[in-house]
Amino acid sequence: MSKKIYAYIGTYTQPIRFGTGQILNGKGNGIYRFLFNPETGMLVQDGEVTEAINPSYLTMDKSGRFLYAVNELKEYQGQASGSVSAYRVDPETHTLTLLNTQPTGGTDPCHVIVNPQNTHVFVSNFMSGSVCVFPIAEDGSLGQKSCFIQHSGSSVNPARQSSPHAHSLIFDEQGQRAFVPDLGIDKLMIYRTDFVGGKLLTNEVPFFKTQPGAGPRHCVFGGNYRYCYLINELDSSISVLAYNSSDGSFRELQKIPTVPEGSACDNTCADVHISPDGRFLYGSNRGHNSIIAYAVDQKSGQLSYVDITPSGGEIPRNFTIDPTGSYALVCNQDSDNIVAFRINKETGRLSKVSETAVPTPVCIKTYWL
């Protein structure tokens, strides 16, 4: 059987109150599965929707046999907690079968990732500001959490930063360290990893401190892991950081805006990705409703402006670059659509090629299967 590109899309299915106080009425039914055509840039729905409650972020393990989804909830089984669910991916039909669900110990889990060694799942709880770790069993199900870390502190924005808000987690090249942007305390937390015990351990340099009120949200490594690009939700910026692999520390090289100077809209950033060839970086703007594109200097790691493109909808959240590196697929949460943009691999500019209706889409992941 020849491989095809499948897209799994997470949606909001219930009303949810964000950190801003806004209540969004989720209209989705769970996790949607689409086939993606890399020749045309078109998405075509493939099979039934997998029912799930607020599966707002997804990831697949390295084998492609299991998919994990957070359930962004403030209460689970009568406790102040969200949950994370494990699914088996059928090798022939690519449908999902629920294996089990575990409580995350914190509220509104918003991000999930599998470690490079494919042994543990890591979840970030946004509203309560914590991170937790779950061992992966042989059948892909999740054991009880092996580690739980509660962040503490606050920062200068009383409406958004009165408490910690862990937003995501990534690893360095070898998985020796994990990094957690926390919007509420203006810190990129740094941990050493223990994949035998399933632990996150305090690093000798425990965090990188952003500018007050920046609100770090997501980050991605580039330049063979020499540089880290941190998108800041609250002040609509990207921080370019030099990474010291010997002690896990960061040094800021550049801070650059994600919206044009003088933009009157109320904007917050969401996601950030680098093209597979490492030449271009993209970030999503909610409010300005656009995707910013920057060229990446291959020597210095610094960014230079390329273009800014309307997202084709309202409130672009997560987006992804497909496995061929030819398209950016953007989830427009409030306009119920996913827009595919062809990437010009010479200039980095985006051009819209297709639009697909999906109710309150917030996460899209694409895989060769």
N, C-alpha and C positions, 0 to 999 in steps of 0.2 A: 504494500500500500504506500503510495507516494505521500510525502508530508504536505500538510496544508497549514496555513496560518489561521489559528483560532483566536478570537477575542472574547474574553470573559469580562462582563461589565457589572459592577456593583451599583446598587441604587438605594435611595432612601425609600422605605416602605411605610413609615409611620411619621407622625409629627415629631419634630425634634427641635429643641431649643439650643441655639448656638451660644458661644461665649459672648457674642455681641448682644444677646437678649432676643434676637430675632427667632421667631418660630417658623420653621419651614414645614409645609405639609407634604410629606413624602408620598409619591404617587406610583412608585415602582412595585414590583411583585417579588423581587429577590435578585438572583444572579442570572443574567442573560448571556446566552452563548451565540456568537456570530462567526461566520466565515468571512475572512478578509481577503480580497483579491488584490495582490500586489501589482497586477498589471493595470487595473482601472482605479484602485483606491476605494472600491465599493465594499460596504458591509452588508451582509445578508444574514438575517436571523436563521439560526440552525437549531431546531428542536424546541422543546418546551423550556419555560423558565424554571429554574430551581428555586423553590420557595425558601425564603430566608428573611429574617427581620433585620432591617437596616444594615445590610452587608456593605459598608461604606469603604472598605479597603480590602484588596485581595492580593494574594501572592501564590505562586506555585513552587513546589520543591524542585530540586535540581534534576530529579528523574522524570518529571512531568507526569508522575502517577498520582500526586496528591495536591489538592488546592486548599488553602486556608483563608478564612474570611473573618474579619472582626464583625461583631454585632454591636453597633454604636448605640448603647443603651445606658440609661442612668439607674436602672434597676433590673436585676436578674435573680430569679428565684428568691425574691423577697429581700435581697441585699442591695446595698449601694454599690453596684458593679455592672459592667458590661460583660460580654462574653466573646469567645473566639471559637470558631467551628472548623472541623476538619472534614474534608470530602475526598472520596476516591474518584479519580478520573477514569472512566471506562476507556480502555485502550482502543476500542473499535468505534464506539459512538461518541466518545468524549463527553458523555453526560456525567453529572455529578451525583454521587451517593453519599449522604451524610454518614460519617463515622461516629463522631461524638462532638460534644460542646463542653468547654470549660469556662468557669468564671475567671475574669481577668483581675479581680480584686480592686479595680478602680473604675471610675465612671467615664463613659463616652470613649471607649477605645477607638482610635482613628487610624492606626497603622499597624501592619504586620509584615514580618520578613523572616525568611529562613536563613540560618547562618551558612557560610560557604561550605562547611563540613556536612551539612544536611542532617544535623542531629537534633536541632532545637528550633523552636519558633519563638520570636521576640515580639512583644506587643507593647505599644505606647498608649497609655490612657490619658486622653487630652484633658478632660474637665478636672479630674482630681490630681493630675500631674505625677504620674508614676509609670514605671516600666516593669514588665514581668517576663519570665522565661518559662517555656514548657518543653519537656522532652518529647521527641517523636518516637512512637513505638514502631515496630517492624511493619505493622499493618497500616501505618500512616496516621493512626489516631494520636491524640495528645494526652500525655500523662498529666498529673496534677503539677501545678507550677513549682519549679525548682528554685526560683529566685523572684523576689519582689523588692523593688526599691522605690521609696516615696521621696520625691523631690520636695524642697522647702524654699520659701522666700517669696519675694514680690519685686516689682519694679515701678517705674514712674507713671505708667498709664493706669489710673485707678479703675477705669471701666474694664480694661482687658488684662491687667497685670497685677491684680490683688493677691494672686496665688499662682503656684506653678501650673504649667500646661505643657506637658511633654507631647511633642507632635509627630515625631518619626524617629527612626533609628537606621543607621548604616554602619558598615564595617570597613576597615582598611583592607588592603590587598590580600593579606594572609588571614584575615579574621582575628588578628591578635588583639585588636581594640574595637570598641563600639562607640558610636557618637550619637548623642540624643539632643537635637535642638529643642529647647524649652522656651516657648513664647512668653510665658508668664514671668520668668526671672531673667530674661535676656542673657541666657547662657547656652553654649554648646557644651553639654556635659560629656566627659571623656571617661570611658571605663576600659579596664583590661578584661579579657574574656577567659572563661574556664569552661570548655565544652565537655569536659569529663563530668564535672559536678553540675553543669548547667547554671553557672553563676556569672554575674557581672561584678567586678571588683574595682575598688577605687584606684584610679590611675595616679601616678606620682604627680602629674599635672592634672588636677581634677576637672578643669573646665576652661573654655575660652569665653571671655566676657565681651559681648557685643556692645555697641553704643546704646545708652539708655533709651528705651522706647522703640527699639528696632523690631523686636518680636520675631526671633528666628523660628522658622517653620520646617523647611526641608533643606537637605544639602546633597551634593553629589561630588564625587572625586573625578578629576581629570588629570591630563599630563602624566600618565603612568603613576598615579597616586601621589604626585608631588604637590598638587593643588586641590583645594576643596572650595566649592562654590556654594555659599549659604544664602538662600533666599529668605528675606525678612518680610514677614507679613504686614507689620504695622506701619513701617515707614517706607514701604515699596522700594526696596533696594536689594542689591546682591553684593555680598561681601566676598572678595577673592582672598583666600587664605593660603599661605604657604604651610605645608605640613612637614613636621619634623618626626619622622618615623622612629627615631631613637627613644623619644620620651612621650610621643603622642601629642605634642603641643602644636599650636597654630600661631601664625603671625599674619596680621592683616596687611595685604599689599594694595588693595583697591576697594573702594565702595562706590557703587554705580547705581543710578536710579533705573527703575523698570518702567516708568511712565515719563512722557515728555515734560520738560520743565513748564510749569504754569498750568498743568492740567487741573481743571476745576472739579473733577469728579472725586467722590469719596472712594478711594481704591484700597484694596488689600491684596497682597500676593498670595499665591497658592503653591504651585508646583514648579520644579526646575529639572531639566534634563540636558544632557550633552549628546550630540550626534555620535554614532558609533565610531566615526573616524576622528573624533576629538576636536574637530575644527570649529564647531558652532555650539552655542549654548542658547537654550530657550527657557522662558519663564512665563507663567500665566498670571494675568491681572484681572481681578474681580472688581467690577465697578467701571474701570476703563474698558473692560471686556475685550481684552487683546492678548496677543502672544508677542513678547519681546524677543528679538533675536540679536545675539552678539557674536562676533568672531572671537575665537580664542587664540591668542598669541602662543605659539607652540614652544617658545623659549621662556618667556616671562610669566606665562599663565594669565596675563591680564586681558581684559575684555575691551573690544571696540564696537561701537554701534553699527548694526547692519540694517535693521528695519523693525517696524512694529505693525502687526497685522490684526485687524478685527477678528475676534474668535468665532464669529458666525452665530453667536447666541449670547445668552446672559449668564454671568457668573461662571466663567471657566474654572473648573476645579482641577482635578488630576488630568494629566494627559500622558501619552506614551509615544515613543518613536518605535515604529514597527521593526521586526527583526531584519528587514532588508536595509534599514536606514533611509528609506525613501519617503516615508510619510510620518507626519505628526497627527495623532488622533486625539481630539480634544473633547472632554465631557463638559457641556454647558448645562450646569445644574438647573437653573431657573427657567430655561427655555426648552427643556426636554429634548435636547438633540445632541448628537455627536457629529462633529465636523472633521473630515479628513483633509489635510493639507499636504500637497506634494512639496518635498524639500528639494530646492535647487542645490545640488551637492557642490557646485562651484561657488555660488554666492551666499548660500544659507537662507535665501528668501523663501517664503511660504506662498503657495497659491492654492486656493480652495478647489477641491475636485469632487467632493460628495458631502451629503448631509443625510443623517439617519435619525429617525424619531426613536427615542428611548426615554421613558419617564424618569425624571429626577436622577440622571446618571451622575455619579460622583467618582467612579474609578474605572479605568479600563486597562487591561493587561493583555498583551498579545504574545503568542507562542507558536513555534513550529511544532506540530503534533502529528 
